[in-house]
């Protein structure tokens, strides 16, 4: 069993709320999870669609996009006085829940949306927003006041837009990407946005088996595969 000194030195998971994507303005007090979970789970997902291959059975999966990383935390809020290391022991469970909701769920008045979060546990950090939050009350006082709640929370990774664009380098001609056609889009324009080179539109048209390069249907998904540069792109 851990000694009191060892228990005091155990790092807790801290959830820090921010008003801005740059995380340069706090949205209020942090929430420290009072009892660390035994584990946490991260999930990763790559979206793809099947592209029919002419004259052959089956299909060739085609990359669409990489979904944001997900983090799942399951933890306990408790006021029974029986769990060692519970830093919120003595605080009513409903008050603990309110503190949690104020940080991760409630609208921030100045931003008009829930806070952008940074979850920290020792060397582990995860920038995110809340995806789902389930609270299950499982133990009660005789008057019905909850003594314990099981919390299951999932968070979606959040990357500040400028950092995301720099990381993805979407103008690189050697990456797959999927683009949804908007009103007024033309194939040369989309090629310029994707590759920085509008002259690549014939390669994209051929890959997508387009009957006409002049008429794109709004909301269609077009695949922009790795292509060979046309040689017309200006270099700096």
C-alpha positions as CSV (number, residue, x, y, z in Angstrom):
1,X,0.0,0.0,0.0
2,X,1.3,3.5,-0.9
3,X,2.4,5.7,2.0
4,X,0.9,9.1,2.5
5,X,4.1,10.7,1.1
6,X,3.9,8.6,-2.0
7,X,0.2,9.3,-2.5
8,X,0.8,13.0,-2.2
9,X,3.4,12.9,-4.9
10,X,1.1,11.1,-7.5
11,X,0.4,13.5,-10.4
12,X,-3.2,14.0,-11.1
13,X,-4.9,14.6,-14.5
14,X,-5.5,18.3,-15.0
15,X,-8.0,19.7,-17.6
16,X,-7.2,23.3,-18.5
17,X,-9.9,25.4,-20.3
18,X,-9.0,28.2,-22.8
19,X,-11.0,30.7,-24.7
20,X,-8.9,30.9,-27.8
21,X,-7.3,28.4,-30.2
22,X,-3.8,29.7,-29.4
23,X,-4.5,28.9,-25.7
24,X,-3.3,32.3,-24.7
25,X,-6.4,33.2,-22.7
26,X,-7.7,31.1,-19.8
27,X,-11.4,30.3,-19.6
28,X,-11.3,30.0,-15.8
29,X,-10.3,27.5,-13.2
30,X,-8.8,24.1,-14.1
31,X,-10.4,20.9,-13.1
32,X,-8.2,18.3,-11.6
33,X,-9.6,14.7,-11.7
34,X,-9.6,13.8,-8.1
35,X,-8.9,10.1,-8.5
36,X,-6.7,9.1,-11.4
37,X,-8.1,6.4,-13.8
38,X,-6.3,3.1,-14.0
39,X,-5.9,3.6,-17.8
40,X,-6.9,5.8,-20.7
41,X,-7.6,5.0,-24.3
42,X,-6.7,6.7,-27.6
43,X,-8.2,5.9,-30.9
44,X,-7.2,6.7,-34.5
45,X,-9.2,6.4,-37.7
46,X,-8.5,6.7,-41.4
47,X,-11.6,7.3,-43.6
48,X,-11.6,5.7,-47.0
49,X,-14.1,4.8,-49.7
50,X,-14.2,2.0,-52.2
51,X,-13.3,3.0,-55.8
52,X,-14.7,0.5,-58.3
53,X,-12.2,-1.0,-60.7
54,X,-13.5,-1.5,-64.2
55,X,-14.0,-5.2,-65.2
56,X,-12.8,-6.6,-61.9
57,X,-14.4,-7.8,-58.8
58,X,-13.9,-5.9,-55.6
59,X,-12.6,-2.4,-55.3
60,X,-9.5,-0.4,-54.4
61,X,-9.9,1.6,-51.1
62,X,-9.3,5.3,-51.7
63,X,-8.1,7.6,-48.9
64,X,-10.5,10.3,-47.9
65,X,-9.1,11.9,-44.7
66,X,-7.6,11.1,-41.4
67,X,-10.0,11.7,-38.6
68,X,-9.0,13.6,-35.5
69,X,-7.5,11.5,-32.7
70,X,-9.9,10.6,-29.9
71,X,-9.1,10.3,-26.2
72,X,-11.3,8.4,-23.7
73,X,-11.2,8.8,-19.9
74,X,-13.2,6.8,-17.4
75,X,-12.9,8.1,-13.8
76,X,-14.7,8.3,-10.5
77,X,-16.0,11.2,-8.5
78,X,-16.5,10.2,-4.9
79,X,-17.4,11.6,-1.5
80,X,-17.5,8.4,0.7
81,X,-14.2,9.0,2.4
82,X,-13.0,5.5,1.5
83,X,-10.8,6.1,-1.5
84,X,-7.2,7.0,-0.7
85,X,-5.8,10.0,-2.6
86,X,-9.1,11.5,-3.4
87,X,-8.3,15.2,-3.4
88,X,-12.0,16.3,-3.5
89,X,-13.1,14.1,-0.6
90,X,-15.4,16.3,1.5
91,X,-16.9,18.0,-1.6
92,X,-20.4,16.9,-2.5
93,X,-20.5,14.8,-5.7
94,X,-23.0,17.2,-7.3
95,X,-20.6,20.0,-6.7
96,X,-17.7,18.0,-8.2
97,X,-19.9,17.4,-11.3
98,X,-20.7,21.1,-11.5
99,X,-17.0,21.9,-11.5
100,X,-16.4,19.4,-14.3
101,X,-19.2,20.7,-16.4
102,X,-18.1,24.3,-16.0
103,X,-14.7,23.5,-17.4
104,X,-15.5,21.0,-20.2
105,X,-19.1,21.4,-21.2
106,X,-20.7,24.8,-20.4
107,X,-20.7,27.7,-22.9
108,X,-18.0,30.2,-22.2
109,X,-19.7,33.6,-22.2
110,X,-16.9,35.5,-24.0
111,X,-16.3,32.8,-26.6
112,X,-20.0,31.7,-27.0
113,X,-18.9,28.1,-27.2
114,X,-17.4,25.4,-24.9
115,X,-13.8,25.9,-24.0
116,X,-10.8,24.5,-25.9
117,X,-9.1,22.1,-23.5
118,X,-5.6,21.0,-22.7
119,X,-5.5,17.7,-20.8
120,X,-2.2,17.1,-18.9
121,X,-1.0,14.1,-17.0
122,X,2.7,14.2,-16.3
123,X,4.5,14.3,-19.7
124,X,1.3,13.5,-21.6
125,X,-0.7,16.4,-23.1
126,X,-3.7,16.4,-25.4
127,X,-5.3,19.5,-26.9
128,X,-9.0,18.9,-27.5
129,X,-12.6,19.7,-27.2
130,X,-15.3,17.6,-25.4
131,X,-17.1,15.1,-27.6
132,X,-19.3,13.1,-25.2
133,X,-19.8,13.1,-21.4
134,X,-21.7,10.4,-19.6
135,X,-22.2,10.6,-15.8
136,X,-23.7,7.6,-13.9
137,X,-24.6,8.0,-10.3
138,X,-24.1,4.7,-8.5
139,X,-24.0,5.3,-4.7
140,X,-26.3,7.4,-2.6
141,X,-27.0,8.8,0.9
142,X,-30.4,7.8,2.5
143,X,-31.8,11.2,1.3
144,X,-30.8,10.4,-2.3
145,X,-27.8,12.7,-2.4
146,X,-25.2,11.0,-4.6
147,X,-22.0,9.7,-3.0
148,X,-20.3,8.4,-6.1
149,X,-20.5,9.0,-9.8
150,X,-18.8,7.1,-12.7
151,X,-17.7,9.4,-15.4
152,X,-17.0,8.4,-19.0
153,X,-15.7,11.3,-21.2
154,X,-14.4,11.3,-24.7
155,X,-12.4,14.2,-26.3
156,X,-11.7,15.1,-29.9
157,X,-8.2,16.3,-30.7
158,X,-8.0,20.0,-31.6
159,X,-5.2,21.5,-33.5
160,X,-5.0,25.3,-33.9
161,X,-5.8,26.0,-37.6
162,X,-2.5,27.6,-38.6
163,X,-0.6,24.7,-37.0
164,X,-2.8,22.2,-38.7
165,X,-2.3,23.7,-42.2
166,X,1.4,23.8,-41.7
167,X,1.5,20.2,-40.4
168,X,-0.7,18.8,-43.3
169,X,1.1,20.7,-46.0
170,X,-1.9,20.3,-48.2
171,X,-0.2,21.8,-51.2
172,X,2.2,18.9,-51.4
173,X,1.6,17.0,-54.7
174,X,2.6,13.7,-53.2
175,X,-0.4,13.4,-50.7
176,X,-3.9,12.0,-51.2
177,X,-6.8,14.2,-50.2
178,X,-10.5,14.4,-50.7
179,X,-12.3,17.6,-51.6
180,X,-16.0,18.4,-51.5
181,X,-17.1,20.5,-54.5
182,X,-18.7,23.9,-53.6
183,X,-20.7,26.3,-55.8
184,X,-18.5,28.0,-58.3
185,X,-15.6,25.6,-58.0
186,X,-13.8,24.6,-61.2
187,X,-11.3,21.8,-61.5
188,X,-8.3,24.1,-62.2
189,X,-9.2,26.2,-59.2
190,X,-9.4,23.1,-57.0
191,X,-6.1,21.9,-58.4
192,X,-4.5,25.2,-57.5
193,X,-5.9,25.0,-53.9
194,X,-4.7,21.4,-53.5
195,X,-1.4,21.4,-55.4
196,X,-0.6,25.1,-56.1
197,X,-0.8,24.2,-59.8
198,X,-4.0,24.6,-61.8
199,X,-2.5,22.8,-64.9
200,X,-2.8,19.5,-63.1
201,X,-6.6,19.3,-63.7
202,X,-6.4,16.8,-66.5
203,X,-4.6,14.3,-64.3
204,X,-7.3,14.7,-61.6
205,X,-10.1,14.5,-64.1
206,X,-8.7,11.2,-65.5
207,X,-8.3,9.8,-62.0
208,X,-11.9,10.6,-61.1
209,X,-13.2,9.4,-64.5
210,X,-15.0,12.7,-65.1
211,X,-17.0,12.9,-68.2
212,X,-16.7,16.7,-68.3
213,X,-14.1,18.9,-66.6
214,X,-16.2,22.0,-67.1
215,X,-19.2,20.9,-65.1
216,X,-18.6,19.8,-61.5
217,X,-21.6,18.8,-59.3
218,X,-21.9,20.7,-56.0
219,X,-21.3,18.4,-53.0
220,X,-19.5,15.7,-55.0
221,X,-16.4,14.3,-53.4
222,X,-13.3,14.4,-55.7
223,X,-10.1,12.6,-55.0
224,X,-6.9,14.5,-55.4
225,X,-4.2,11.8,-55.7
226,X,-0.4,12.2,-55.8
227,X,0.4,13.7,-59.2
228,X,3.4,14.7,-61.2
229,X,4.0,18.4,-61.3
230,X,3.1,19.9,-64.7
231,X,6.2,22.1,-64.7
232,X,4.2,25.3,-64.8
233,X,4.2,26.0,-61.1
234,X,6.3,28.9,-60.2
235,X,9.2,28.4,-57.8
236,X,10.3,30.9,-55.2
